[in-house]
Amino acid sequence: MNDLHPPDDNPCEQIATILDSVADGVFTVDAEMRITSFNRAAEEITGFSREEAIGRFCYEVLRAGVCFSLCPLREALESGEAVVNREVDIMDKNSRKVPISVSASVLRNSQGHSIGGVETFRDLSLIYVLKREIKEKYTFRDLVSRNPQMRRLFDVLPDIASSDATVLLNGESGTGKELFAKAIHDLSARSGGPLVVINCGALPEHLLEAEIFGAKRGAYTGAVENRPGRLEQAQGGTLFLDEIGDLPLPLQVKLLRVLENKEYQPLGARHPQKADVRFIAATHRDLDAMVAEGSFRRDLFFRLNVVTLKIPPLRERPEDIPLLIDMALERFNLRYGKKIRGFSSEALQLLLGHSYSGNVRELLNIVEQTVILCRNGEIEVEHLPGGLLQSVDNGGAAATTGQPSREKLAELIARHNGSRSQVARELGVDRTTLWRWMKRLDLTPS
């Protein structure tokens, strides 16, 4: 009978052969952090040969920014706990930056004593390239979507931008109407001019009129100097009238005159001024219904409604949620100096199941909050806002069916030494449901 490993085979050579056959880089260090072994994948990723690496300090070979601050190997050696899948950048032998995912743990002898450490690392360059290609494929200006309806809007934006027609953007709050307005402006012949934004629902009528049309000195009490309005500021560019449905009726009449005659008259002015402005308006309201009830002028509606774009809410395009999360993580990691890889499967499941009444703005706020609260490389359910956990429960009281008492749940958690997987298994629920119960009963770790 043939022996798979003949007795005279050298066990060390066998181990080296096995390590050389794996795709991940693997190396070991002694107690002084000098490299004692270095497999073939480590050679390929770093550019250093085994002979060049062995005997050198690991920081001389990996040359990572974290080597002298948050070294995964040193952290594992000092804490005795493994470090898993931490993303860092190293510099290879040719000074090329290489993104890698690192795991590190203590290396012990047969007596259980620490004799050094072992680190495995995986080259993430291809993954980063693929992510960049996906982002580029589904990104249009500052907008990102893989949803067919959104993609159709992206397709027509250059044609809309090339005209000077008034555009009406209709969509719920937080869907990105201002980003669409910016894209239209940037693609237009007016891109060299200003894009001026005003929210028609943010000011009372008398202040809003002066804000839009401007005012001459003495036009009203407190007008001690000439004040240019947004129309004057937008000369040669684009004026974005956000929440146009909130514009008071008297100002609707004045805006209609501007759209029809391309002229406007500041408060207290004797003569009208020319308005070399392209108009984009946006609303979350049903203007058709407002026209029918008399709260919005029909003639102004027709003037605004030359080209209408209906922006779908986020709940109708859930396929965009992962893309938006990646975009937001990149933004907030940079803003807050963090390197969070992403969300755990349980947390991502909750984000995918949320209804997002606040649309993209709400999702971005959630990601920003979790990035601030997260102290490791992955965002867990415990980092999510409590309101989000409540919102994905299926129907209030029905969602609590089967939920154990606080005392019972605390007892189970203690019995299983804090293992949420084992507690969920015993209760016959998934980890996400368990997390919601724990959050509701204030049993999540602080």
C-alpha positions in Angstrom: 0.0 0.0 0.0 1.5 3.3 -1.1 2.0 5.9 1.7 1.0 9.4 0.7 3.9 10.9 2.7 6.9 8.6 2.7 8.6 8.3 6.1 11.8 10.0 5.0 10.0 13.1 3.7 11.1 16.3 5.6 7.9 17.6 7.3 9.3 21.2 7.0 9.6 20.8 3.2 6.1 19.4 3.1 4.7 22.4 4.9 6.7 24.7 2.7 5.3 23.0 -0.4 1.7 23.3 0.9 2.2 27.0 1.7 3.6 27.6 -1.7 0.5 26.1 -3.3 -2.0 28.6 -1.7 -3.0 31.8 -3.3 -2.7 34.0 -0.2 0.6 35.4 0.9 1.8 33.8 4.2 4.8 34.7 6.3 5.9 34.1 9.9 8.0 36.3 12.3 9.9 35.6 15.4 9.5 37.5 18.7 11.6 40.3 17.3 9.4 40.7 14.2 12.0 39.3 11.9 10.6 37.2 9.0 11.3 33.4 9.4 9.3 32.0 6.5 7.9 33.5 3.3 5.7 31.7 0.8 5.6 32.0 -3.0 2.4 34.1 -3.1 4.1 36.5 -0.6 7.0 36.8 -3.1 4.6 37.6 -6.0 2.6 40.2 -4.1 5.5 42.1 -2.5 8.1 41.6 -5.2 10.7 40.4 -2.6 12.2 36.9 -3.0 12.2 34.5 -0.1 15.9 35.0 0.3 15.6 38.8 0.4 12.8 38.7 3.0 13.9 36.1 5.5 15.8 37.6 8.4 14.6 41.1 7.7 12.1 43.0 9.9 8.6 42.6 8.4 8.2 46.4 8.1 11.2 46.5 5.8 9.4 44.2 3.4 5.7 45.2 3.6 6.4 48.9 4.1 2.8 49.6 5.1 1.6 52.9 6.6 0.3 50.9 9.6 3.6 49.2 10.4 4.5 51.7 13.2 1.0 52.5 14.4 -1.6 49.8 13.9 0.5 46.8 12.9 -1.9 43.8 12.8 0.8 41.4 13.8 2.0 43.4 16.7 -1.6 43.8 17.8 -2.2 40.1 17.7 1.0 39.4 19.6 0.2 41.9 22.3 -3.5 41.0 22.7 -3.3 37.3 22.0 -6.4 37.7 19.8 -6.4 37.2 16.1 -6.8 40.1 13.7 -9.1 39.2 10.8 -9.4 40.8 7.3 -8.0 44.2 8.0 -7.5 46.2 4.8 -4.2 48.1 4.5 -1.9 49.3 1.7 1.6 48.1 1.3 4.4 49.2 -1.0 5.9 46.5 -3.2 9.6 46.3 -4.1 9.0 48.6 -7.0 7.2 51.2 -4.7 3.8 50.4 -6.2 1.0 50.7 -3.8 -0.8 47.3 -3.3 -4.1 47.1 -1.3 -4.2 43.9 0.7 -6.5 42.2 3.3 -4.5 41.1 6.3 -5.2 38.5 9.0 -2.7 37.9 11.8 -2.4 35.6 14.8 0.0 34.4 17.4 2.3 31.5 16.5 2.7 29.0 19.4 4.9 26.0 20.0 3.7 22.6 21.2 3.7 23.8 24.8 1.4 26.7 23.9 4.1 29.4 24.3 4.2 32.3 21.9 7.2 32.1 19.6 6.2 34.7 17.1 3.4 35.5 14.7 1.9 34.4 11.4 0.3 36.8 8.9 -1.7 35.9 5.8 -2.6 38.5 3.2 -4.6 38.7 0.0 -4.0 41.0 -2.9 -7.1 43.2 -3.4 -5.9 45.0 -6.5 -8.2 43.2 -8.9 -11.2 43.7 -6.6 -10.4 47.4 -6.4 -10.2 47.6 -10.2 -13.5 45.8 -10.6 -15.2 48.1 -8.1 -13.8 51.1 -9.9 -15.1 49.7 -13.3 -18.6 49.1 -11.8 -18.6 52.5 -10.2 -17.7 54.1 -13.6 -20.2 52.0 -15.4 -23.1 53.1 -13.2 -22.0 56.7 -12.5 -23.3 59.7 -14.4 -21.7 62.9 -13.1 -22.5 62.8 -9.4 -25.4 60.4 -9.8 -25.1 56.7 -9.4 -27.6 54.0 -10.3 -28.0 50.7 -12.0 -31.8 51.0 -12.0 -33.3 50.9 -15.6 -35.6 53.9 -15.0 -32.7 55.9 -13.7 -30.5 54.9 -16.5 -33.1 56.1 -19.0 -33.0 59.5 -17.3 -29.2 59.5 -17.5 -29.5 58.8 -21.2 -31.7 61.8 -22.0 -29.9 64.3 -19.7 -27.3 65.4 -22.4 -30.1 66.1 -24.9 -32.1 68.1 -22.3 -29.0 70.0 -21.2 -28.2 71.0 -24.8 -31.5 72.9 -25.0 -32.4 76.0 -23.0 -35.8 74.6 -22.1 -37.2 74.9 -18.6 -37.0 71.5 -16.7 -39.4 70.3 -14.0 -37.9 67.7 -11.7 -40.5 65.7 -9.8 -39.5 63.4 -6.9 -39.8 62.8 -3.2 -37.6 64.6 -0.8 -34.1 63.2 -0.8 -34.1 61.5 -4.2 -31.3 63.7 -5.6 -33.2 66.4 -7.5 -30.5 69.0 -6.9 -27.9 66.5 -8.3 -30.0 66.2 -11.5 -30.1 70.0 -11.7 -26.4 70.2 -11.3 -25.8 67.6 -14.0 -28.1 69.4 -16.5 -26.3 72.7 -15.8 -22.8 71.1 -16.1 -23.7 69.5 -19.4 -25.2 72.7 -20.8 -23.7 75.6 -22.8 -24.2 77.6 -19.5 -21.8 75.5 -17.5 -19.3 78.4 -17.4 -21.9 80.5 -15.6 -23.3 80.1 -12.1 -25.7 77.5 -10.8 -27.8 79.4 -8.2 -30.1 77.5 -5.9 -33.1 78.8 -3.9 -35.6 76.9 -1.8 -39.0 78.4 -2.4 -40.3 77.0 0.9 -37.5 78.2 3.1 -38.6 81.9 3.6 -41.8 83.9 4.2 -43.3 85.5 1.2 -42.0 89.1 1.7 -38.4 87.9 2.2 -38.6 85.3 -0.6 -39.6 88.0 -3.1 -36.6 90.1 -2.3 -34.4 86.9 -2.3 -35.5 86.0 -5.8 -36.0 89.3 -7.5 -33.7 91.5 -5.5 -34.4 94.9 -3.9 -33.3 98.5 -4.3 -32.2 100.6 -1.3 -35.3 101.9 0.5 -37.7 99.4 -1.1 -38.8 98.3 2.4 -37.9 98.9 6.0 -34.3 97.7 6.6 -33.3 97.8 2.9 -30.3 100.1 3.5 -28.5 99.1 0.3 -29.1 97.6 -3.1 -29.5 93.8 -2.7 -29.1 91.6 -5.8 -31.6 88.8 -6.1 -30.9 85.2 -7.2 -32.1 86.1 -10.7 -29.3 88.6 -11.0 -26.8 86.3 -9.4 -27.7 83.6 -12.0 -27.1 85.8 -15.1 -25.5 83.7 -17.8 -26.2 80.5 -15.8 -29.0 78.5 -14.3 -31.5 79.2 -11.5 -32.7 76.1 -9.7 -36.0 76.8 -7.9 -36.3 73.9 -5.4 -39.7 73.1 -3.9 -41.5 75.3 -6.5 -44.8 73.9 -5.2 -44.3 76.0 -2.0 -44.1 79.3 -4.0 -46.9 81.7 -2.9 -49.5 82.6 -5.5 -48.5 86.3 -5.8 -44.9 85.3 -6.5 -46.1 82.7 -9.0 -47.5 85.6 -11.1 -44.2 87.4 -11.0 -42.2 84.3 -11.9 -44.6 83.6 -14.8 -43.7 87.1 -16.3 -40.0 86.3 -16.0 -40.5 83.0 -17.9 -42.7 84.7 -20.6 -40.8 88.0 -21.1 -37.3 87.1 -19.8 -37.5 90.3 -17.7 -37.9 91.0 -14.0 -38.2 94.0 -11.8 -36.4 94.1 -8.4 -38.4 95.6 -5.5 -38.2 99.4 -5.6 -36.7 99.4 -9.1 -38.1 101.8 -11.8 -37.2 99.7 -14.8 -37.2 96.0 -15.5 -33.9 94.1 -16.0 -33.2 91.3 -18.5 -33.0 87.8 -17.3 -30.5 85.7 -19.2 -31.2 82.6 -17.1 -32.1 79.0 -17.7 -34.7 77.7 -15.2 -34.9 74.3 -13.5 -37.6 73.7 -11.0 -38.2 70.8 -8.6 -41.0 69.7 -6.3 -42.1 66.7 -4.3 -45.7 67.8 -4.6 -48.4 66.8 -7.2 -48.6 70.0 -9.2 -51.5 68.6 -11.3 -53.6 68.2 -8.2 -52.5 71.7 -6.9 -53.6 73.2 -10.2 -57.0 71.5 -9.9 -57.5 72.8 -6.4 -56.3 76.3 -7.4 -53.2 76.5 -5.2 -50.9 76.5 -8.2 -51.3 78.6 -11.4 -52.1 76.5 -14.5 -50.3 78.9 -16.8 -47.1 78.7 -14.7 -47.4 75.0 -14.5 -47.4 74.8 -18.3 -44.4 77.1 -18.5 -42.5 75.0 -16.1 -43.6 71.7 -17.5 -41.7 71.9 -20.8 -39.6 68.9 -19.9 -40.5 66.8 -16.9 -38.3 64.2 -15.3 -39.8 61.9 -12.7 -37.1 60.6 -10.3 -38.1 57.3 -8.7 -37.8 56.9 -4.9 -35.1 54.6 -3.4 -37.6 52.0 -2.4 -38.4 51.4 -6.1 -34.7 50.9 -6.9 -33.2 48.7 -4.1 -30.5 47.5 -6.5 -28.9 50.9 -6.0 -28.5 50.5 -2.3 -25.2 48.6 -2.4 -23.8 51.1 -4.9 -24.8 54.0 -2.8 -23.4 52.4 0.3 -20.0 51.9 -1.4 -20.0 55.5 -2.6 -21.0 56.7 0.9 -18.4 54.6 2.7 -15.6 55.9 0.4 -16.7 59.5 1.1 -17.1 59.1 4.9 -14.0 57.0 5.4 -12.1 59.8 3.8 -13.9 62.5 5.8 -13.4 60.7 9.2 -10.0 59.1 8.5 -11.3 55.5 8.8 -10.9 52.3 6.8 -14.2 50.5 7.2 -14.6 47.7 4.6 -18.4 47.5 4.7 -21.5 46.2 6.5 -21.9 42.7 8.0 -24.4 40.5 6.2 -27.0 41.0 9.0 -26.6 44.8 8.9 -26.7 44.9 5.0 -29.9 42.8 5.2 -31.5 45.4 7.4 -30.5 48.2 5.1 -31.9 46.4 2.0 -35.2 45.8 3.8 -35.7 49.4 5.0 -38.3 51.5 3.2 -36.3 54.8 3.1 -39.0 57.5 3.4 -36.1 59.9 3.3 -34.6 58.2 0.2 -30.9 58.6 -0.7 -30.5 61.4 1.9 -31.6 59.1 4.6 -29.3 56.3 3.5 -26.4 58.6 3.4 -27.2 59.8 6.9 -27.3 56.2 8.2 -24.0 55.4 6.6 -22.4 58.5 8.0 -23.7 57.8 11.5 -22.5 54.2 11.4 -19.0 55.1 10.1 -18.7 57.5 13.1 -19.7 54.9 15.6 -17.9 51.9 14.2 -14.5 51.2 15.7 -13.4 48.2 13.6 -13.4 47.3 10.0 -17.0 46.2 9.6 -20.3 47.9 10.5 -22.5 45.6 12.6 -26.2 45.7 13.4 -25.3 47.3 16.8 -24.1 50.4 14.9 -27.4 51.0 13.1 -29.9 53.5 14.4 -32.6 52.1 16.6 -35.3 53.6 14.4 -34.1 51.6 11.4 -34.4 48.3 13.4 -38.0 49.3 14.4 -38.9 50.2 10.8 -38.1 46.8 9.4 -40.2 44.9 12.0 -43.2 43.4 10.3 -46.2 45.2 11.7 -45.7 46.4 15.2 -47.1 44.0 17.8 -47.0 41.1 15.3 -43.2 41.6 15.1 -42.8 40.9 18.8 -44.5 37.5 18.5 -42.2 34.9 19.9 -40.0 37.5 21.6 -38.7 36.3 24.9 -38.7 38.5 28.0 -35.7 40.6 28.8 -34.8 38.3 31.7 -35.1 35.1 29.5 -33.0 36.6 26.7 -30.3 37.9 29.1 -30.2 34.4 30.6 -29.7 32.8 27.2 -27.0 35.3 26.2 -25.1 34.6 29.5 -25.5 30.8 29.1 -24.0 30.9 25.6 -21.2 33.3 26.7 -22.5 36.1 24.5 -22.6 34.0 21.3 -25.4 35.5 19.3 -25.3 32.8 16.7 -25.9 30.1 19.4 -28.7 32.1 21.0 -30.4 32.7 17.7 -30.1 29.0 16.9 -31.7 28.0 20.2 -34.6 30.5 19.7 -35.1 29.3 16.1 -34.7 32.8 14.6 -32.1 34.5 12.4 -29.4 36.8 13.9 -31.2 39.9 12.5 -34.3 39.1 14.4 -32.3 38.5 17.5 -30.5 41.8 17.1 -33.8 43.6 16.9 -35.0 42.0 20.1 -31.8 42.8 21.9 -32.0 46.4 20.7 -35.6 46.7 21.8 -34.9 45.3 25.2 -31.7 47.3 25.6 -29.4 44.3 25.7 -27.0 45.4 23.1 -23.4 46.1 24.2 -22.5 49.7 24.9 
